[in-house]
């Protein structure tokens, strides 16, 4: 496998890299992101918040109020599955249902103060765990990761379909 440095040294004078190079890099980044997230969220389950519940709560906090159908779509699950998940969040006081202001047949889900606090504490814990892991790296490695973070933020915000 090629190192990240190899990808950074590819000739990009045309503005794009050959597809096989970007495909391989995408695979490595995907794998590394999953492994990193798993390592920093090892203890997330302790307060009773599974990865699925944390993910849904995060969307509710950031995008809420949000309908269950919209929330299900963001999480890649069917509405009945999301309804059960929201039931547990509501039961635990982390989210609440409220009438949809424009559609009397629908409800929206909103995070409670306790839900916002739980999400904030989880993020803080993961950031602290990651910071401890980063502390063992050299200054040049930290600078490289800082630049990589900038690039990943740009990629994450990019339109996935460059033809649109």
Buried (B, 14 or more C-beta within 10 A) or exposed (E): EEEEEEBEEBEEEEEEBEEEBEEBBEEBBEEEEEEEEEEBBEEBEEEEBEEBBBBBBBBBBEEBBBBBEBBBBBBEBEBEBBBEBBEBBBEBEBBBBEEEEEEEEEBBBBBBEEBBEBBEEBEEBBEEBBEEEEEEEEEEEEEBEEEEEEEEEEEEEEEEEEEE
